[in-house]
Each structure stands twice: as C-alpha cells, then as structure tokens.
Amino acid sequence: MLTRNRMAVGTMVIDAMLLATCVVGCSDIQVESAWAPRAAAVPLGPSFAWMADQASPPGTSGPVNPQLQELIRGVVESGFTAKGYEKRSSGPADFWIVCRMAKDTRGDAYAASNFEQYTEGTLEIYVVDPRDSQWIWKAWAQTRIDDTNPPETKRQRLQQAVDRMLKRFPARGQPASTAKN
C-alpha cells in the first residue's frame, strides 16, 4: 500500500513537472534578432512612425490580408508603446517601423511513406533610420500556422511572438547593450 502511494505521489510530481515545462517552454515560436553593424552610431529617439512603403518582400505570397495587417500593426504599436516609445501620426519620427509577413509550405518526412505538409509563417519587424532608410535592428519569428485556429488563438500567438521579439529591444532611454538577445 505504501509503495502504491509513493508511486502515485511520484507520478503526480512528474505530471506537474511536465505540465510546468510545457506551459513555460513548449513554445514552438522561434525568435531571433540582430543589430545592424552601424547601430551604435544611430541614437534611438523617443518617437516612432510606420514607414510609408511596406511592400511585400520578393518571393512571398503577396500582400497580407488587411485585417491581419491591422492586427499586426496594433500589437506591434502596443509593444513599442509599452517600452516607452511614442507613436507619431504626423511630423518627423526618430525611427520607423516596418513589418513583413510571409507564409511558406513546408514538409516533414517521418518515414518513407509518411510525409506531412504544413504552413510556416514568418513575421519580421524592422526598426529603420528615417535619414537613410537603412535598418538599425530587426527581429523575426517563425512558427507553424494552423488556419483552423479560432481568431482569438491566432491573436494570442501573434501577441506571444511580438512580445518575445520586442523583449530583445531596449526600453526607451536604455542603451542597446541592455536588450536581451
């Protein structure tokens, strides 16, 4: 009887550890970021605006759905605002933001007879110097996209990706070296 109770307690501890690991670390969103070599010479001011020309990059599936584009803009703006930056609707801004999204069809081969196709999405955020239109900082996130997810799940995953990307960007007034990579 005592052995069975110890096993049950051991199983509950292992189950709790597995659940905690999945909640904290099971994100399938891969995030990277990079500073331009000249970034140290470009001071980041307190204001941002959206870069006017945000055409789709070559080789992508074309323009993003306008509703999705508005959702992305809103989440990204909120992220920069939470870091202390101010959005400018008119007049000059200290830096511009550019967002791009691409979708690709990929495949995994598990065995000679088992091939799974899936859609992978990439979201890129660029911080651009308005003086010469060159990027200062960029981050990108990649993950599988499930088009059958409800809109709220899609919004939550987008929020998670943007939060993780902007975690690597300094808050207003902090030097670039304090950003987490």
ROBALO-711844 format. One record per residue (C-alpha): residue in one letter; x, z, y. Coordinates in Angstrom, 3 decimals, always signed. Example, Ala and Ser with C-alpha at 12.3 -4.5 7.8 and 13.67 -1.06 7.14 Angstrom:
SITE   residuo          X          Z          Y
SITE         A    +12.300     +7.800     -4.500
SITE         S    +13.670     +7.140     -1.060
***
This chain:
SITE   residuo          X          Z          Y
SITE         M     +0.000     +0.000     +0.000
SITE         L     +2.790     +0.936     +2.377
SITE         T     +4.602     -2.305     +1.618
SITE         R     +1.457     -4.326     +2.367
SITE         N     +1.062     -2.576     +5.755
SITE         R     +4.701     -3.238     +6.620
SITE         M     +4.200     -6.891     +5.711
SITE         A     +1.066     -7.087     +7.877
SITE         V     +2.871     -5.489    +10.830
SITE         G     +5.848     -7.802    +10.296
SITE         T     +3.538    -10.818    +10.195
SITE         M     +1.788     -9.719    +13.406
SITE         V     +5.142     -9.275    +15.174
SITE         I     +6.320    -12.709    +14.057
SITE         D     +2.983    -14.275    +15.110
SITE         A     +3.209    -12.601    +18.529
SITE         M     +6.785    -13.820    +18.978
SITE         L     +5.810    -17.385    +18.038
SITE         L     +2.859    -17.337    +20.437
SITE         A     +5.012    -15.974    +23.271
SITE         T     +7.650    -18.620    +22.616
SITE         C     +5.047    -21.388    +22.752
SITE         V     +3.445    -20.078    +25.935
SITE         V     +6.806    -19.764    +27.689
SITE         G     +8.914    -22.506    +26.162
SITE         C     +6.794    -25.152    +24.472
SITE         S     +6.526    -27.395    +27.475
SITE         D     +7.053    -30.967    +26.451
SITE         I     +7.720    -31.970    +30.055
SITE         Q    +11.373    -32.902    +30.539
SITE         V    +12.605    -32.369    +34.125
SITE         E    +15.849    -33.459    +35.778
SITE         S    +17.076    -33.583    +39.372
SITE         A    +20.066    -34.830    +41.344
SITE         W    +21.535    -34.642    +44.824
SITE         A    +22.989    -37.755    +46.432
SITE         P    +26.765    -37.518    +46.929
SITE         R    +26.253    -37.537    +50.706
SITE         A    +23.533    -34.855    +50.642
SITE         A    +25.764    -32.083    +52.004
SITE         A    +26.245    -34.100    +55.205
SITE         V    +22.489    -34.538    +55.744
SITE         P    +20.804    -31.409    +57.125
SITE         L    +17.267    -30.782    +55.910
SITE         G    +14.936    -30.054    +58.783
SITE         P    +11.604    -28.240    +58.581
SITE         S     +9.223    -31.209    +58.523
SITE         F     +8.312    -33.971    +56.085
SITE         A     +6.097    -37.038    +56.005
SITE         W     +5.261    -39.670    +53.418
SITE         M     +7.413    -42.783    +53.510
SITE         A     +5.226    -45.692    +54.601
SITE         D     +6.212    -48.249    +51.933
SITE         Q     +5.752    -46.812    +48.449
SITE         A     +5.509    -49.948    +46.348
SITE         S     +5.733    -49.678    +42.588
SITE         P     +9.274    -49.983    +41.268
SITE         P    +10.157    -53.178    +39.405
SITE         G     +9.238    -53.242    +35.739
SITE         T     +6.414    -50.693    +35.998
SITE         S     +2.796    -51.154    +35.120
SITE         G     +1.784    -51.848    +38.733
SITE         P     +0.037    -49.733    +41.328
SITE         V     -1.160    -46.281    +40.369
SITE         N     -4.887    -45.546    +40.338
SITE         P     -5.779    -44.477    +43.939
SITE         Q     -7.457    -41.264    +42.741
SITE         L     -4.384    -40.313    +40.731
SITE         Q     -2.148    -41.192    +43.667
SITE         E     -4.164    -38.858    +45.940
SITE         L     -3.956    -36.095    +43.347
SITE         I     -0.176    -36.529    +43.070
SITE         R     +0.190    -36.509    +46.870
SITE         G     -1.867    -33.340    +47.184
SITE         V     +0.107    -31.478    +44.515
SITE         V     +3.474    -32.607    +45.935
SITE         E     +2.475    -31.734    +49.518
SITE         S     +1.370    -28.274    +48.386
SITE         G     +4.700    -27.781    +46.645
SITE         F     +6.759    -28.640    +49.727
SITE         T     +4.445    -26.565    +51.945
SITE         A     +4.861    -23.581    +49.599
SITE         K     +8.633    -23.900    +50.104
SITE         G     +8.121    -23.542    +53.861
SITE         Y     +8.197    -27.191    +54.977
SITE         E     +5.587    -28.612    +57.358
SITE         K     +3.795    -31.912    +56.845
SITE         R     +3.804    -34.233    +59.851
SITE         S     +0.880    -36.627    +60.161
SITE         S     +2.312    -38.279    +63.258
SITE         G     +5.617    -38.353    +65.058
SITE         P     +9.063    -38.199    +63.516
SITE         A     +9.743    -36.081    +60.441
SITE         D    +13.040    -34.617    +59.273
SITE         F    +12.689    -36.162    +55.826
SITE         W    +10.357    -38.484    +53.964
SITE         I     +8.877    -38.076    +50.522
SITE         V     +8.396    -40.902    +48.052
SITE         C     +6.595    -40.518    +44.720
SITE         R     +6.541    -43.078    +41.953
SITE         M     +4.862    -43.037    +38.591
SITE         A     +5.424    -45.286    +35.605
SITE         K     +3.924    -45.455    +32.118
SITE         D     +5.631    -46.894    +29.054
SITE         T     +4.519    -47.357    +25.464
SITE         R     +6.945    -45.736    +23.053
SITE         G     +7.082    -45.202    +19.340
SITE         D     +8.383    -42.739    +16.779
SITE         A     +9.198    -43.717    +13.218
SITE         Y     +8.784    -40.759    +10.860
SITE         A     +9.248    -42.775     +7.706
SITE         A     +9.394    -46.410     +6.723
SITE         S     +5.605    -46.557     +6.527
SITE         N     +4.704    -44.157     +9.356
SITE         F     +5.049    -45.350    +12.965
SITE         E     +3.303    -43.600    +15.851
SITE         Q     +2.844    -45.220    +19.257
SITE         Y     +2.279    -43.102    +22.345
SITE         T     +2.321    -43.400    +26.120
SITE         E     +5.101    -41.710    +28.076
SITE         G     +4.724    -41.105    +31.785
SITE         T     +7.474    -40.608    +34.336
SITE         L     +6.886    -39.077    +37.757
SITE         E     +9.685    -39.366    +40.316
SITE         I     +9.925    -37.522    +43.630
SITE         Y    +12.479    -38.672    +46.199
SITE         V    +13.492    -36.937    +49.439
SITE         V    +14.645    -39.678    +51.813
SITE         D    +16.662    -39.603    +55.036
SITE         P    +14.463    -41.406    +57.635
SITE         R    +17.514    -42.548    +59.607
SITE         D    +18.735    -44.951    +56.912
SITE         S    +16.039    -44.835    +54.162
SITE         Q    +18.568    -43.533    +51.614
SITE         W    +17.603    -40.822    +49.140
SITE         I    +19.052    -37.342    +49.539
SITE         W    +17.517    -35.644    +46.500
SITE         K    +15.453    -36.797    +43.572
SITE         A    +13.708    -35.253    +40.606
SITE         W    +11.867    -36.781    +37.723
SITE         A     +9.667    -35.525    +34.928
SITE         Q     +8.819    -37.277    +31.682
SITE         T     +6.181    -36.391    +29.135
SITE         R     +3.724    -37.882    +26.701
SITE         I     +0.407    -38.752    +28.287
SITE         D     -2.858    -38.145    +26.468
SITE         D     -5.536    -40.221    +28.202
SITE         T     -8.208    -38.327    +26.250
SITE         N     -7.369    -35.046    +28.037
SITE         P    -10.059    -33.862    +30.449
SITE         P     -9.286    -34.233    +34.181
SITE         E     -8.564    -30.501    +34.618
SITE         T     -5.944    -30.566    +31.856
SITE         K     -4.314    -33.611    +33.445
SITE         R     -4.263    -31.847    +36.828
SITE         Q     -2.725    -28.717    +35.290
SITE         R     +0.015    -30.733    +33.564
SITE         L     +0.757    -32.586    +36.809
SITE         Q     +0.946    -29.245    +38.640
SITE         Q     +3.307    -27.879    +35.990
SITE         A     +5.587    -30.932    +36.263
SITE         V     +5.728    -30.837    +40.082
SITE         D     +6.316    -27.068    +40.116
SITE         R     +9.228    -27.455    +37.714
SITE         M    +10.692    -30.352    +39.722
SITE         L    +10.433    -28.561    +43.072
SITE         K    +11.910    -25.379    +41.605
SITE         R    +15.164    -27.315    +41.884
SITE         F    +14.704    -27.988    +45.617
SITE         P    +15.729    -25.334    +48.187
SITE         A    +13.175    -23.474    +50.248
SITE         R    +13.191    -24.115    +53.997
SITE         G    +16.269    -22.619    +55.574
SITE         Q    +18.204    -22.272    +52.318
SITE         P    +21.287    -24.376    +51.680
SITE         A    +21.110    -26.960    +48.903
SITE         S    +23.513    -24.889    +46.828
SITE         T    +20.818    -22.215    +46.286
SITE         A    +18.484    -24.610    +44.499
SITE         K    +18.276    -24.118    +40.746
SITE         N    +19.391    -27.007    +38.578
***
